[in-house]
Amino acid sequence: MADAPVSSSLATAQAEDAPLYAPRKQIYPQAVKGRFRTIKWVVLAITLGIYYLLPFIRWDRGPNAPDQAILVDLANGRFYFFFIEIWPQEVYYFTGLLVLAALALFLMNAVAGRVWCGYLCPQTVWTDLFYAVERWIEGDRRERMRHDKEKLTLKVAAQKGLKHFIWLMIAWWTGGAWVLYFADAPTLVYELATFQAPMLAYIWIGILTFTTYTLAGFMREQVCTYMCPWPRIQAALTDEYALNVTYRYDRGEPRGSMKKNEALKFQGLPAGDCIDCNQCVNVCPTGVDIRKGLQLDCIQCGLCIDACNTVMEKIDRPLNLIAYDTDMNVKARMEGRPEVRRIVRPRTIFYAAIIAIVGAIMIGSLAMRQTVYLSVMHDRNPLFVRLSDGSIRNGFTIRVANKNLDERSYILAVDGLPGAKLDIVGGEIDQQGRAVVKVGPDQTLEARVLVSSQGSNVASSTDIHFTLTDPNSGDSTRMSDYFKAP
């Protein structure tokens, strides 16, 4: 077959001979309609809608708490996500989320290759939006190519100016929406509009406006091909059962013009369904020719499938000459063997199981976590003090965090040391003689605690336990330390 796909060894040789640097070739993706283009529009609308509107959603947490559903409160060291509140001491939840995100990427890759890149990646979503604006103002592929080749006219200059203005507005609102996650959104919008917002907000809006405008408007496929590490990681993680956008060369080859292929068929010679129309290349946002096989540049968006199916319908040929498939299945069909589709296999089961385990641990930890936090630190110098009555006293610093939205009074007690007496410097004693720690709503209190031993037979180091109890709810937390003596 004259136009058969390049073999793996030949492809490797070509890759080795390729230059380390090549000038960028301007890409003019053509508009296309079809199932995957519709899916991409739906995903774009949902993801951008969530990103731009989410800061304005309210969530009632009661008095003394912000009512923004999602808020990164850097000033007070809090992260709010609807009914969940994360404190600085609970940063491990973010670690868990990163682990889940990585595992979800691995699972998506094991099932359908770079489906994240093609549909959900922010670079893909914003680039799609910028392309839509460009086509709306300047026209489709042929019009844009003609405008760039011809001498600049007033009309074309006006179109390009309008395009860049809308791009800048999208980029500006993208940066503006990001900073709204770090303050009360309606308040910050008013402050930004009246130039009363903190300078840091304007700086970050400027940075994100510039990066969005540059990456989505100019660099585009360069980001996916050269800047993003995921294509290289994905290539190392994939296997022969992962579905990828595949040119089914068992059907398509030998390819040629429709007239040429019809003549070959009339003569009883083999002829493929591919009529070499290049529509699959014209619609590709990264300029890939999928007929050359799976490539690093391909983001698996499926637009070439829509373009090819449109052509197949027009020439009355079976659909899905390009489809989500595996090269292994293509070879199996050529050799007369049955196809093998194994979405559920050890790799996908393993990723799904780890995701379920990590998710269950995080949910269980959130469900069982306490609303009070206690830490204890023993004085280092001196380790102990002998008082005039012969008793031994140790000093400690405690830190109590009240995660409730109202003020709480906690009872602090110590055990493990016979005859121990506990005093809080500047603290209160209730009617039952217990030490009381008062902590404001959603606040942290640091206090100095003195523990004295009234007995004479005290070991040089005794393990003791501090217990902090909320008398209203019954919740308690316990920390261990040591008591030092001569």
C-alpha positions in Angstrom: 0.0 0.0 0.0 1.6 3.2 -1.1 0.0 5.4 1.6 0.2 2.9 4.4 0.9 4.3 7.9 4.5 4.7 8.8 5.9 1.8 10.8 7.1 2.2 14.3 10.7 1.8 13.4 10.5 4.3 10.6 8.6 6.7 12.8 11.4 6.4 15.4 14.0 7.1 12.7 12.1 10.1 11.5 11.8 11.4 15.1 15.5 11.0 15.6 16.3 12.9 12.4 13.8 15.7 13.2 15.4 19.1 14.2 15.4 20.0 17.9 13.8 23.3 17.0 11.4 24.2 14.2 9.6 27.5 13.6 6.0 27.6 14.5 3.6 26.9 11.8 0.4 29.0 12.1 -2.6 26.8 12.6 -6.1 27.9 11.3 -8.6 25.3 12.7 -11.8 25.0 10.7 -15.2 25.0 12.4 -16.8 21.6 12.6 -20.1 20.2 13.8 -20.8 16.8 15.3 -21.1 14.8 18.5 -17.7 15.6 20.0 -17.9 19.3 19.1 -21.3 19.4 20.9 -19.8 17.7 23.9 -16.9 20.2 24.0 -19.4 23.1 23.8 -21.4 21.7 26.7 -18.2 21.1 28.8 -17.0 24.6 28.0 -20.3 26.2 29.1 -20.5 24.2 32.3 -16.9 24.7 33.4 -16.7 28.4 32.6 -20.1 28.9 34.2 -18.9 27.3 37.3 -15.6 29.2 37.3 -17.2 32.7 36.7 -20.4 32.3 38.9 -19.3 30.2 41.8 -17.9 33.0 43.9 -21.3 34.6 44.0 -23.1 31.6 45.5 -24.0 32.1 49.1 -23.9 29.6 52.0 -25.3 30.3 55.4 -22.9 29.2 58.1 -24.5 31.1 60.9 -23.3 34.2 62.8 -19.7 35.3 62.7 -18.9 33.3 59.6 -18.6 34.3 55.9 -21.6 33.4 53.7 -19.6 32.8 50.5 -19.9 29.1 49.4 -16.3 28.8 48.4 -13.8 31.1 50.0 -10.0 31.1 50.6 -9.7 33.3 53.6 -6.0 33.9 53.8 -6.3 36.6 56.5 -7.8 34.1 59.0 -6.2 31.0 57.6 -9.4 29.3 56.5 -10.7 27.5 53.4 -14.5 27.3 53.1 -16.2 24.9 50.7 -19.9 24.9 51.3 -20.4 23.1 54.6 -16.7 22.1 54.9 -14.2 24.4 56.7 -10.5 23.6 56.5 -8.0 25.0 59.0 -4.2 25.4 58.5 -3.6 22.4 60.7 -5.7 20.3 58.2 -3.6 21.0 55.2 -3.4 17.2 54.7 -6.9 17.4 53.1 -5.4 19.4 50.2 -2.7 16.7 49.9 -5.5 14.2 49.7 -7.3 16.2 47.0 -4.0 16.4 45.0 -3.6 12.6 45.3 -7.3 12.1 44.1 -6.7 14.5 41.2 -3.6 12.6 40.1 -5.3 9.3 40.4 -8.4 10.6 38.4 -6.0 11.7 35.6 -4.4 8.2 35.6 -7.8 6.5 35.5 -9.0 8.8 32.6 -5.8 8.0 30.8 -6.2 4.3 31.3 -9.8 4.4 29.9 -9.6 7.0 27.1 -6.1 8.5 26.8 -5.8 12.3 27.0 -9.5 12.9 27.5 -8.6 15.5 30.1 -6.6 17.5 27.6 -9.3 17.3 24.9 -12.2 18.4 27.0 -11.5 19.6 30.5 -8.0 21.2 30.6 -8.3 25.0 31.2 -5.9 25.7 28.3 -8.2 23.8 26.0 -11.4 25.4 27.3 -10.2 29.0 27.1 -8.5 28.4 23.7 -11.8 27.0 22.4 -13.5 30.1 23.6 -10.9 32.4 21.9 -11.2 30.4 18.7 -15.0 30.9 18.8 -14.6 34.7 19.1 -12.1 34.7 16.3 -14.4 32.8 13.9 -17.4 34.9 14.9 -15.5 38.1 14.0 -13.0 37.2 11.3 -14.7 34.2 9.7 -13.7 30.6 9.3 -10.4 29.0 8.2 -10.2 30.2 4.6 -11.2 33.8 5.5 -8.6 34.1 8.2 -5.9 32.6 6.0 -6.7 35.0 3.2 -6.7 38.0 5.6 -3.3 37.1 6.9 -1.8 36.7 3.4 -3.3 39.9 1.9 -2.5 43.5 2.6 -4.0 44.8 5.8 -7.2 46.7 5.0 -9.2 49.0 7.3 -12.0 46.4 7.6 -9.6 43.6 8.6 -7.8 45.9 11.0 -11.1 46.8 12.6 -12.0 43.1 12.9 -8.7 42.2 14.4 -9.0 45.1 16.8 -12.5 44.0 17.9 -11.3 40.4 18.3 -8.3 41.4 20.6 -10.6 43.7 22.6 -13.0 40.9 23.3 -10.1 38.5 24.1 -8.8 41.1 26.6 -12.2 41.4 28.2 -12.5 37.6 28.6 -8.9 37.5 30.0 -9.6 40.4 32.3 -12.8 38.8 33.7 -10.9 35.5 34.1 -8.3 37.2 36.3 -11.1 39.1 38.1 -13.1 35.9 38.8 -10.0 34.3 40.3 -9.4 37.0 42.9 -13.1 36.8 43.9 -12.4 33.4 45.5 -10.1 35.1 48.1 -12.6 37.7 49.4 -16.3 38.4 49.6 -17.2 38.5 45.9 -19.9 41.3 45.8 -17.9 43.5 48.2 -14.7 43.0 46.2 -16.4 43.7 42.9 -17.7 47.0 44.3 -14.2 47.9 45.6 -12.6 47.0 42.3 -15.1 49.1 40.4 -14.5 52.1 42.7 -10.7 51.6 42.9 -10.8 50.9 46.6 -9.6 47.3 46.4 -6.2 46.2 47.7 -3.3 46.8 45.2 -2.6 43.1 45.4 -5.9 42.3 43.8 -5.2 44.6 40.8 -1.7 43.0 40.5 -3.1 39.5 40.3 -5.9 40.5 37.9 -3.2 42.0 35.7 -1.0 38.8 35.9 -3.9 36.5 35.1 -5.2 38.7 32.4 -1.8 38.7 30.6 -1.4 34.9 31.0 -4.9 34.1 29.8 -4.6 36.5 26.8 -1.2 35.2 25.9 -1.7 31.4 26.3 -5.2 31.2 24.8 -4.8 33.9 22.2 -1.3 33.3 20.9 0.6 30.3 22.3 -2.4 27.9 22.0 -1.1 24.5 20.8 2.5 25.4 21.9 1.4 25.1 25.5 0.1 21.6 24.9 3.1 20.5 22.9 6.0 22.1 24.7 5.0 23.6 28.0 2.7 20.9 29.5 4.4 17.9 31.1 1.3 15.7 31.0 1.6 14.4 27.4 5.0 12.9 28.3 3.7 11.5 31.6 0.6 10.1 29.8 2.8 8.4 27.2 4.6 6.5 29.9 1.3 5.5 31.6 -0.8 4.3 28.7 -1.2 0.7 27.6 -2.5 -1.1 24.5 -6.1 -1.2 25.9 -6.5 2.6 26.3 -9.0 4.1 23.8 -7.4 6.8 21.7 -8.6 8.8 18.7 -7.4 6.4 16.0 -7.3 6.4 12.2 -8.5 3.0 11.2 -6.0 2.4 8.4 -7.4 -1.1 7.9 -10.4 0.7 6.3 -8.8 3.8 5.1 -5.7 2.5 3.1 -4.7 2.8 0.4 -6.1 6.3 0.4 -6.5 8.6 -2.5 -8.9 10.9 -4.3 -12.5 9.6 -4.6 -12.1 9.3 -8.4 -8.9 7.3 -8.0 -10.3 5.0 -5.4 -13.4 4.3 -7.5 -11.2 3.4 -10.4 -9.2 1.0 -8.3 -12.3 -0.6 -7.0 -13.7 -0.9 -10.6 -10.5 -2.8 -11.5 -10.8 -5.1 -8.5 -7.9 -3.6 -6.7 -7.8 -2.6 -3.0 -8.9 0.9 -2.2 -9.5 2.6 1.1 -12.3 4.8 2.3 -10.0 7.8 3.0 -10.3 10.2 0.1 -7.4 12.3 1.3 -9.6 15.4 1.8 -7.5 16.6 4.8 -10.6 17.7 6.7 -9.3 15.8 9.8 -6.2 18.0 9.6 -8.0 21.2 8.9 -10.2 21.0 12.0 -7.4 19.9 14.4 -6.5 22.7 16.9 -2.9 21.4 17.1 -2.4 20.7 13.4 -2.0 17.0 13.8 -2.6 14.5 10.9 -4.2 11.7 12.8 -3.5 9.3 9.9 0.1 9.2 10.9 -0.8 7.5 14.1 -0.9 8.7 17.8 1.3 11.7 18.3 2.5 13.8 21.2 0.7 16.9 19.8 -2.7 15.2 19.7 -5.0 16.3 22.6 -7.6 13.6 21.8 -10.4 16.1 21.4 -12.3 14.1 18.7 -12.9 16.9 16.3 -11.3 15.0 13.5 -13.9 12.2 14.1 -16.7 14.8 13.5 -15.0 16.1 10.4 -14.4 12.6 8.9 -17.9 11.5 9.7 -19.3 14.5 7.9 -17.3 13.5 4.8 -18.3 9.9 5.1 -21.9 10.8 5.1 -21.5 12.9 2.0 -19.8 10.1 0.0 -22.1 7.4 1.4 -19.4 5.5 3.3 -19.6 3.9 6.8 -18.9 6.3 9.6 -16.1 6.2 12.1 -13.1 5.8 9.8 -11.6 7.8 12.6 -12.9 6.8 16.1 -11.9 6.1 19.6 -10.2 2.8 19.2 -6.9 1.0 19.9 -4.1 0.3 17.4 -4.3 -3.3 18.7 -7.8 -3.6 17.4 -6.9 -2.2 14.0 -4.2 -4.8 13.7 -6.6 -7.5 14.9 -9.1 -6.7 12.2 -6.5 -6.8 9.6 -5.4 -10.2 10.7 -9.0 -11.5 11.0 -8.9 -11.7 14.8 -11.7 -10.5 17.1 -11.5 -7.1 18.7 -10.7 -6.8 22.3 -12.1 -4.0 24.5 -11.1 -4.1 28.1 -12.1 -0.9 29.9 -12.4 -2.9 33.2 -9.0 -4.4 33.7 -6.4 -4.6 36.6 -5.1 -1.1 35.8 -8.4 0.6 35.9 -9.6 -1.4 38.9 -6.5 -0.5 40.8 -6.9 3.2 40.1 -10.6 3.2 40.9 -9.9 1.2 44.2 -7.2 3.7 45.3 -9.5 6.6 44.5 -12.3 5.0 46.6 -10.0 4.2 49.5 -8.4 7.7 49.6 -11.9 9.3 49.2 -13.3 7.2 52.0 -10.5 8.1 54.3 -11.0 11.8 53.7 -14.7 11.6 54.1 -14.4 9.5 57.3 -11.8 11.9 58.6 -14.1 14.9 57.9 -17.0 13.1 59.5 -15.1 12.2 62.7 -13.0 15.3 63.1 -13.4 17.3 66.3 -14.3 20.9 66.6 -11.5 21.6 69.1 -7.8 21.3 68.7 -5.2 21.1 71.5 -1.4 21.2 71.4 1.0 21.1 74.4 4.6 22.2 74.6 6.8 21.6 77.6 9.1 24.4 78.8 12.7 23.7 77.8 14.5 26.0 80.3 14.1 25.3 83.1 12.5 21.8 82.8 11.2 22.0 86.4 11.2 24.3 89.4 11.3 23.3 93.1 8.9 25.4 95.2 9.4 26.5 98.8 7.0 23.9 100.0 9.1 21.1 98.4 6.7 20.5 95.5 7.9 20.3 91.9 6.4 22.5 89.2 6.6 22.2 85.4 5.5 24.8 82.9 3.7 24.2 79.6 2.4 26.3 76.7 -1.0 25.1 75.3 -2.7 26.2 72.1 -6.5 25.7 71.9 -8.3 26.1 68.6 -12.1 26.5 68.7 -13.5 25.5 65.3 -17.1 26.4 66.3 -18.8 29.6 65.3 -19.6 30.7 68.8 -17.5 31.2 72.0 -16.8 28.1 74.0 -15.6 27.4 77.5 -13.5 24.3 77.8 -12.4 22.4 80.9 -8.7 21.5 81.1 -7.6 18.6 83.3 -4.4 16.6 83.7 -4.0 13.0 84.8 -1.2 10.4 85.1 0.5 12.2 88.0 -0.7 11.5 91.5 -1.6 14.7 93.5 -1.1 17.0 90.5 -2.4 20.5 90.6 -3.1 22.5 87.4 -3.2 26.3 87.1 -3.8 28.4 84.0 -2.0 31.8 84.1 -4.6 34.4 83.9 -7.3 31.7 83.5 -10.5 31.0 85.4 -11.6 28.4 87.9 -15.3 27.3 87.9 -17.4 26.5 91.0 -16.1 22.9 91.0 -12.5 24.0 91.1 -11.8 23.1 87.4 -9.6 25.1 85.1 -11.6 26.9 82.4 -10.3 28.0 79.0 -12.5 30.4 77.1 -11.9 30.7 73.3 -13.7 33.0 71.0 -15.6 31.8 67.9 -13.4 30.4 65.1 -10.3 31.5 67.1 -7.1 30.1 68.6 -5.9 30.8 72.1 -2.4 30.3 73.5 -2.1 30.1 77.3 0.5 29.2 79.9 -0.2 26.2 82.1 1.6 25.3 85.4 1.4 21.7 86.7 2.6 21.0 90.3 3.3 17.7 92.0 2.3 17.7 95.7 3.9 14.3 96.3 7.5 13.7 97.2 8.0 10.4 95.4 7.9 11.6 91.8 9.9 9.9 89.0 12.4 11.9 87.1 10.1 11.7 84.0 6.4 10.8 84.2 4.0 10.6 81.3 1.0 12.9 81.9 -2.1 13.5 79.8 -4.0 16.8 79.2 -7.7 16.5 78.4 -9.7 19.4 77.0 -13.5 18.9 77.3 -16.4 20.9 76.0 -19.1 20.5 78.8 -21.9 21.5 76.4 -21.3 18.9 73.6 -19.2 16.4 75.5 -16.5 16.6 72.8 -13.0 16.2 74.1 -9.4 15.9 72.9 -6.4 14.5 74.6 -2.6 15.2 74.4 0.3 13.5 76.1 3.5 15.0 77.4 5.9 14.4 80.4 6.5 15.8 83.9 10.1 16.3 84.9 11.5 16.0 88.4 15.0 15.7 90.0 
